[in-house]
Amino acid sequence: MNCAPVIIPTLNRVDHLRRLINSLRISPLSKYTDIFIGLDYPPDRKYEDGYNAICDYLSEDFKEFKSFNVIKRSINWG
């Protein structure tokens, strides 16, 4: 079975991202789903804590999915 890939752009909202990923994890189709996370770089220092929290979260194991890919930007793309 092939499922459409899920593309998630994010920057600072770790709680929202956790809820989203946890919802996708419990889907019976998760093992057929490719996940792509686009993590933008913080445009300002006030976003660094959220950015670092997301980086920590994304270092976990996401074996429930067919693949789990993180595209981490080194500069802010807006």
C-alpha positions in Angstrom: 0.0 0.0 0.0 1.2 3.5 -0.8 0.0 6.6 1.1 0.6 10.2 0.2 3.6 11.7 2.0 2.9 14.1 4.9 4.8 17.4 4.8 4.9 19.5 8.0 6.6 22.9 8.0 7.4 24.1 11.5 9.6 26.5 13.6 8.6 27.1 17.1 5.4 25.3 18.2 6.7 22.1 19.8 3.4 21.3 21.5 1.5 21.5 18.3 4.0 19.4 16.5 4.0 16.7 19.3 0.2 16.4 19.1 0.3 16.2 15.3 3.0 13.5 15.2 1.2 11.5 18.0 -2.0 11.6 16.1 -0.2 10.3 13.0 1.6 7.6 15.0 -1.6 5.9 16.1 -3.0 5.7 12.5 -3.1 2.2 11.2 -1.6 3.6 8.0 1.4 5.2 9.7 3.6 2.2 8.6 2.9 3.1 5.0 3.5 6.9 5.4 6.6 9.0 4.6 6.9 12.0 6.9 8.8 15.1 5.9 9.4 17.8 8.5 10.6 21.2 7.3 12.3 22.9 10.3 13.0 26.6 9.6 15.8 28.4 11.4 14.6 31.0 14.0 14.4 34.6 12.6 14.9 36.1 16.1 16.4 35.0 19.4 12.9 34.8 21.0 12.2 31.7 19.0 15.4 29.8 19.9 13.9 27.9 22.9 11.0 26.6 20.8 13.4 25.7 18.0 15.7 23.8 20.3 12.8 22.0 21.9 11.7 20.8 18.4 15.3 19.7 17.6 15.3 17.7 20.8 11.9 16.1 20.0 12.9 15.3 16.4 16.0 13.3 17.7 13.6 10.7 19.1 12.8 7.4 17.2 9.8 7.5 14.9 9.9 3.9 13.8 6.1 3.8 13.4 6.4 5.5 10.0 7.7 4.2 6.6 10.2 7.0 6.8 10.8 10.1 8.9 12.8 12.8 7.3 13.8 16.2 8.7 14.9 19.1 6.6 16.6 21.5 8.9 17.5 25.0 7.6 20.7 26.8 8.6 19.1 30.2 7.9 15.6 31.5 8.1 13.6 31.0 4.9 10.5 32.9 6.3 
